[in-house]
Amino acid sequence: MSQGKFRHFTVMAVVIANMVGTGVFTSLGFQLLDIRSGFVLLALWVVGGLAAVCGAMTYAELGAAMPRSGGEYNFLTRIYHPAVGFVSGWVSATVGFAGPTALAAMTFAAYATSVFETESNLWLERMLAAGLVIALTLVHASNRRNSGSLQLVFTILKVAIIVVFCTAAYFAIDTPQSITFLPVSGDGALLTSGTFAVALIYVSFAYTGWNAATYLSSELEDAQRTLPWILMGGTLVVMSLYVALNFTFLYTTPMDAMVGQVEVGYIAAETAFGNLGGRFTGLVLAMLLVSTVSAMTMAGPRVIQVIGEDFPALKLLGKTNKDGIPAIAICIQSTIALLFVFSSTFESVLVFSGFTLALSSFATVSGIFVLRWRQPDLPRPYKTFMYPIPPLIYLALTGWTLAFVLINRPVEGLFGLGIIGMGLLLYYLSSLKNE
């Protein structure tokens, strides 16, 4: 029986791959509906990256002090109450990972079909998305060697292709777009407006995944020493890639061509490289999303597994195969993702998933203050640099975004709160059964 550990390079690959995917290849089209300033559009990605880095610095302290797989479920159980942790795990199991997995698979299918210049075929796209989810489920439910190697290879390819794409597109354009990336009159007011906050909804979703390493803490070599650097290093790499990608999109492609469009990467590639080059690049970008689906399929089920280990009434969820892989949990998450693929629209899943994940991370980052107050003597191999500034920055930016989701997208926001209520009900039913 092999019960080995994941190397830190593999786990950093999970962090990077969890973030770089659906959000950055689709968000710009939605942001352009209300914002046309190059400076403000790039500022969105810098501000979102700042929030993610501050969140990662905070999670690094929590993860080093409480090194167990399960992410927010583990943290919130120990900081607040098992009911709070259970609800967080319930959110992760139902929409937190399954939703983004479905979105990445749907984006993969949209990019893959667009390169053939055929009429939009929703059924074909859904079948392609479902096929990708099923294939990766079979790989990750087998053994750790296949799982870790696949993730590392796809992530290295993803970063390399993005760098090559940005460089090639920059030099391929003879006449760049007449857009300035320096601040102009009116940008200051826009940066503090509700429009900017709403646009951050999409950006925060794109950065979702910076906390992925905490879901694999128990399976990471020397977790207390390496986890902080994995979280912060992976997040900084992704912020650099995001700014470079969006600069490239705006530098090469007319804004009007991307407004409201999902496949902005394909549109930018076609503008920079022509029809044939654009179609090839679009197919390559579609393949990048395989890494995102893979990372979500790898990390998310560990939350379901830990819930099964802690609640006897749900012990089936915690079972592993002979290689220590939570195959049942992986299959459950993928089944929920398939339900999203076949039943929901892209934008509704995006906003709903982003809102629920942000709520969970907001509660977790707040927990650093509670933990320091309640357990000041708890061993902390890593302490958040410049504490308490990073958690306060994260809470301010995330709280601002959550408030505007409830104001501007109340249906998705209230549905997220309803999922939390269902989680609380399930917790108490499970507790009664355990007594």
Buried (B, 14 or more C-beta within 10 A) or exposed (E): EEEEBBBBEBBBBBBBBBBBBBBBBBBBBBBBEBBBBBBBBBBBBEBBBBBBBBBBBBBBBBBBBBBBBBBBBBBBBBBBEBBBBBBBBBBBBBBBBBBBBBBBBBBBBBBBBBBEEEEEEEEBBBBBBBEBBBBBBBBBBBBBEBBBEBBBEBBBBBBEBBBEBBEBBBEBBEEEBEBEBEBEEEBEEBBEBEBBBBBBBBBBBBBBBBBBBBBBBBBBEEBBEBBBBBBBBBBBBBBBBBBBBBBBBBBBBEBEBBBEBBBBBBBBBBBBBEEEBBBBBBBBBBBBBBBBBBBBBBBBBBBBBBBBBBBEBBEEBBEBBEBEBBBBBBBBBBEBBBEBBEEBEBBBBBBBBBBBBBBBBBBBBBBBBEBBEEEEEEEBBBBBEEBEEBBBBBBEBBEBBBEBBBEBBEEBBEBBEEBBEBBBEBBEEBBEEEE
